[in-house]
Amino acid sequence: MTKMPAGIRPRGDKFLVDVTVNGTRKTATCDTLAEAKDKRDEIKVALRTGKAVKGPRANVSTWTIKQALDKTLSLQKPEGWRGAAYEKQATLNIEDAMSFFGPDKKLDELSRDQINAWLNSCEAKGNSNSTINRKLSSLSKIATVAYENEGLLAPVKFPRQRKEPVGRIRQISNHEEECLLHWLTFAGDKDMAEAVTVLIDTGMRRSELLNLRPSDVDLANGVALIYGIEGKGTKNGGVRSVPMTQRVRDILEQRLSGSTCFSLSESHMRHAWDRARASMRLSEDKDFTLHVCRHTCASRLIQRGVHLTVVQKWLGHSNISTTMRYSHLYPSDLMDAVKVLEG
C-alpha cells in the first residue's frame, strides 16, 4: 500500500486533508492527491499566518524570479518593498539569486537543495551567515508575494536560516568620543561634530537624522519625532519619539530654521568620519563606522539599566530579537544575583 503524505489520508474515492497547527485543526476533502497536497500547504500557511485559506488556484500561472521581484517592487511596504529603506539592498539580494538560477527560473521549480546550493555559493564568496540569511529572507519574500498574488500554486519550502553568532558590538568609549568631537570641531566641521553628538545620544539612523525637520523637534516635551525618509516612516514603517538629552536639546534648538535640521550630505558625513578615524589611528578598525554611534546609544542605555523593551522602542526595532544583541552587555538579572551573594 502506498504511503500517504503527512496530513492526508484516503476517504472513499477522495482524499481527506487534516492539518493541526498550534492546537487549531482544519480539514478539507479533495478529488485528487495533487489537489490534497496543495490544499494541505494552503491550510498550513493560513493557520500560521492567520490569513483565510484561499479558494481554488487551478488557473495560477507560476511566476519567474524576475516577475516576482518586479511585483514586489511595485507594492508599497509592508506588502512589498517600494518606499522601504532596504529596497535597494533587497533588490541586490534577488539579483544575486537571479545570477545563480537565471531570471527565468520558475519559483515552483526551486527545491530546497537548489536553494541550499545558492546559499553555499554565497558562503564560498565570503558572505557571513547574517548576509546569507538576509538573502534567503529576500527570496522568501518575493515567493510570498507571488503566492499571495496568484503567481504561485503552493508555498516554496525554504531551508532554515543559519545560526548567527553573537559578535562583539563596537561602541565608542568616552575617551574616543572626546577625541572624535574635538578633532571634528578643530577641523572646522561644527555641523558634523553636532551631528555625531545627536547620533550618539539618540541612536538615530543616519537617514533619520538627515531627514529630521524643525517641526519634528518638540522642545516643550523634550522629544524628537522620527518620521524617516521624506516623512514615509522609519526603516520599519513606523513613527517614534526619542527623548533628547540636554546637549541634544541645545544643538537642535539652534537648528529650527530651514527645511531640515542638518543640511549635510551622506558623502560629506562619510568623508568627515573617515578623516577623523584616520586622525585617531583607527583606520584599520573596520567596525568603527558611523553606525557605531547607534550601537553606542543602545549599549549605554543597556549598561545603565534601561529595560530591553524600552531600548527597543527607543531605537525603533520591530523585533525584540534585534535589541537582544545588546543584552549581554549588562545582564541586570545576574547583577542582582551577585548582590544576594554579597548581602
C-alpha positions in Angstrom: 0.0 0.0 0.0 1.4 3.4 -1.0 2.3 5.5 2.0 0.3 8.7 2.1 1.8 12.2 2.7 1.6 13.5 6.2 -1.8 15.2 6.9 -3.6 13.3 4.0 -5.5 10.1 4.0 -7.9 8.3 1.6 -11.7 8.8 2.2 -13.5 6.6 -0.3 -12.5 7.8 -3.8 -11.4 11.1 -2.4 -8.7 12.4 -0.1 -9.1 13.9 3.4 -6.7 16.7 4.4 -6.4 17.0 8.2 -4.0 19.7 9.5 -3.3 20.9 13.0 -1.1 23.9 13.8 -0.6 25.3 17.3 -3.7 23.4 18.5 -6.0 24.7 15.7 -7.4 22.0 13.4 -8.8 22.3 9.9 -9.9 19.7 7.4 -10.8 19.6 3.7 -11.8 17.0 1.1 -10.2 16.9 -2.4 -10.7 14.9 -5.5 -7.1 14.1 -6.3 -3.9 13.6 -4.3 -2.2 16.5 -6.0 -5.1 18.8 -5.0 -4.9 17.5 -1.5 -1.2 18.3 -1.2 -1.8 21.9 -2.4 -4.7 22.2 0.0 -2.7 20.9 2.9 0.0 23.5 2.1 -2.6 26.3 1.9 -4.1 25.4 5.2 -0.7 25.3 6.9 0.1 28.8 5.6 -3.3 30.0 6.7 -3.0 28.6 10.2 0.5 30.0 10.7 -0.3 33.5 9.3 -3.9 33.9 10.4 -5.0 34.5 6.8 -8.0 32.8 5.3 -7.5 29.8 3.1 -7.8 30.8 -0.5 -10.1 29.1 -2.9 -9.2 27.0 -5.9 -5.9 28.0 -7.6 -6.2 25.8 -10.7 -5.6 28.8 -13.1 -2.5 30.0 -11.4 0.4 30.7 -13.7 3.7 30.3 -11.9 6.0 33.4 -12.0 9.7 33.5 -12.6 12.0 35.0 -10.1 12.2 38.2 -12.2 8.4 38.5 -12.3 8.1 38.1 -8.6 10.8 40.7 -8.0 9.0 43.2 -10.3 5.7 42.6 -8.4 7.4 43.0 -5.0 9.0 46.3 -6.1 5.6 47.6 -7.3 4.0 47.1 -3.9 4.3 49.5 -1.0 5.7 48.1 2.2 4.8 46.0 4.1 3.2 44.1 1.2 6.2 44.8 -1.0 9.5 46.8 -1.0 8.5 50.1 -2.7 9.5 53.0 -0.5 11.3 50.8 2.1 14.8 51.9 3.3 16.0 48.4 2.4 14.6 48.3 -1.1 17.9 48.7 -2.8 19.7 46.0 -0.7 16.8 43.6 -1.0 16.8 44.0 -4.8 20.5 43.3 -4.9 19.9 40.1 -2.9 17.4 38.9 -5.5 19.7 39.9 -8.4 22.3 37.7 -6.7 19.8 34.8 -6.8 19.0 35.5 -10.4 22.6 35.4 -11.4 22.8 31.9 -9.9 19.4 30.5 -11.0 18.8 32.7 -14.0 16.0 35.3 -14.2 13.6 33.0 -15.9 13.8 30.3 -13.2 10.2 29.4 -12.2 9.6 29.7 -8.5 7.8 26.4 -8.3 11.0 24.7 -9.7 13.1 25.9 -6.7 13.8 22.9 -4.5 15.3 23.1 -1.0 18.5 21.5 -2.3 18.8 24.1 -5.1 18.3 27.0 -2.6 20.9 25.5 -0.4 23.3 25.3 -3.3 22.8 29.0 -3.9 23.4 29.8 -0.2 26.6 27.6 -0.2 27.8 29.6 -3.2 27.2 32.8 -1.2 29.3 31.3 1.6 32.1 30.5 -0.8 32.1 34.1 -1.9 32.8 35.1 1.7 29.2 36.1 2.8 28.6 35.8 6.5 25.7 33.9 7.9 23.8 37.1 8.6 24.3 38.2 5.0 23.2 34.8 3.8 20.1 35.0 6.0 19.1 38.4 4.6 19.4 37.0 1.0 17.3 34.0 2.0 14.7 36.3 3.5 14.5 38.4 0.3 13.9 35.3 -1.8 11.3 34.1 0.7 9.6 37.5 0.5 9.2 37.5 -3.3 7.9 33.9 -3.2 5.3 35.0 -0.6 4.3 37.9 -2.8 3.9 35.6 -5.7 1.8 33.1 -3.8 -0.5 35.9 -2.4 -0.9 37.3 -5.9 -1.8 34.1 -7.8 1.8 33.8 -9.1 2.5 30.5 -7.3 0.3 27.5 -6.7 1.8 26.4 -3.4 4.3 28.0 -1.0 8.0 27.3 -1.6 9.7 25.2 1.0 12.8 27.1 2.2 15.7 25.8 4.3 16.1 27.2 7.9 18.1 30.3 8.4 21.7 29.9 9.5 22.8 30.5 13.1 24.3 33.9 13.5 26.9 34.1 16.2 26.8 36.9 18.7 29.6 39.2 17.7 31.5 41.8 19.6 29.5 45.0 19.5 31.7 48.0 18.8 30.9 51.1 20.8 32.5 54.5 21.3 34.3 54.9 24.6 34.1 58.1 26.4 37.7 58.9 25.5 37.1 58.1 21.8 34.1 60.3 21.8 36.0 63.2 23.3 38.8 62.8 20.7 36.3 62.4 17.8 34.3 65.5 18.7 37.5 67.5 19.4 39.0 66.6 16.0 35.8 67.5 14.1 35.5 70.8 15.9 39.2 71.6 15.4 38.9 70.7 11.7 36.2 73.4 11.4 33.3 70.9 10.9 31.0 72.0 13.6 27.9 70.6 11.7 29.4 67.1 11.7 30.5 67.3 15.3 27.0 68.2 16.3 25.5 65.5 14.1 27.7 62.9 15.7 26.7 64.1 19.1 23.0 63.8 18.2 23.5 60.3 16.7 25.3 59.1 19.9 22.7 60.4 22.3 19.6 59.5 20.3 20.6 56.3 18.4 19.0 57.7 15.2 20.0 56.1 11.9 21.9 58.4 9.6 19.0 58.7 7.2 16.6 59.6 10.1 19.0 62.4 11.2 19.3 63.8 7.7 15.5 63.9 7.3 14.8 65.4 10.8 12.8 68.6 10.3 12.4 71.6 12.7 8.7 70.7 13.1 9.8 67.3 14.3 11.6 68.8 17.3 9.3 69.1 20.4 11.3 71.3 22.8 8.4 71.6 25.2 8.3 67.9 25.8 12.0 67.2 25.2 11.5 64.7 22.3 12.4 64.4 18.7 9.8 62.8 16.4 11.3 60.4 13.9 9.3 60.2 10.7 12.0 58.7 8.5 12.8 59.4 4.8 10.5 62.1 3.4 8.1 61.5 6.2 7.3 58.0 5.0 8.1 56.3 8.3 11.2 54.8 9.7 13.1 51.7 8.4 10.3 49.5 9.9 7.5 51.7 8.7 6.6 53.4 11.9 7.0 56.8 13.6 8.6 57.0 17.0 9.6 59.7 19.5 13.1 59.8 21.0 13.9 61.7 24.3 16.6 64.4 24.0 19.5 64.8 26.3 20.3 68.3 27.3 23.1 68.6 24.8 20.9 67.3 22.0 18.2 69.8 23.0 20.8 72.7 23.0 22.0 71.6 19.5 18.6 71.2 17.9 17.2 74.4 19.4 19.7 76.3 17.3 18.7 74.4 14.2 15.0 75.2 13.9 15.2 77.1 10.7 15.4 75.7 7.2 13.8 72.6 5.7 15.9 70.1 7.7 17.9 70.4 11.0 21.0 69.1 9.3 22.0 70.1 5.7 24.8 67.6 5.5 25.1 65.1 2.6 25.8 61.4 3.2 29.0 61.6 1.3 30.2 64.5 3.4 29.4 62.6 6.6 31.3 59.5 5.3 34.4 61.6 4.3 34.4 63.5 7.5 34.1 60.4 9.6 37.0 58.7 7.7 39.3 61.7 8.2 38.5 61.7 11.9 39.0 58.0 12.1 42.4 58.3 10.4 43.5 61.0 12.8 42.5 58.7 15.7 44.6 55.9 14.1 41.5 53.7 13.8 41.5 53.3 10.0 42.1 49.6 10.4 39.2 49.2 12.8 36.5 48.1 10.3 33.8 48.2 13.0 34.4 51.9 13.7 31.9 53.2 11.2 29.3 56.0 11.6 26.7 53.3 12.5 28.7 52.7 15.7 27.0 55.8 17.1 23.7 53.9 17.1 25.4 50.9 18.8 26.8 53.2 21.4 23.5 54.7 22.3 21.9 51.2 22.7 24.9 49.9 24.7 24.9 52.9 27.1 21.2 52.5 27.7 21.6 48.8 28.5 24.7 49.3 30.6 22.9 51.8 32.7 20.0 49.5 33.5 17.3 50.5 31.0 15.0 47.6 30.2 15.3 45.9 26.8 11.7 46.7 25.8 12.4 50.4 26.4 15.6 50.3 24.4 13.6 48.5 21.6 11.1 51.4 21.5 13.9 54.0 21.7 15.8 52.5 18.7 12.6 51.6 16.7 13.4 47.9 16.4 10.4 46.0 15.1 11.6 42.8 16.7 12.9 42.4 20.3 15.4 39.8 19.0 17.3 42.7 17.3 17.6 44.5 20.6 18.7 41.3 22.4 22.0 41.6 20.7 22.9 44.1 23.4 21.5 42.2 26.3 24.8 40.5 27.2 26.4 43.9 27.8 24.7 44.4 31.2 22.8 41.3 32.4 20.8 43.0 35.2 19.4 39.7 36.5 23.0 38.5 37.1 24.0 41.8 38.7 21.0 41.4 41.0 22.1 37.9 41.8 25.5 38.9 42.9 24.0 41.3 45.4 22.4 38.3 47.0 25.8 36.7 47.5 27.3 39.9 48.9 24.2 40.5 51.1 
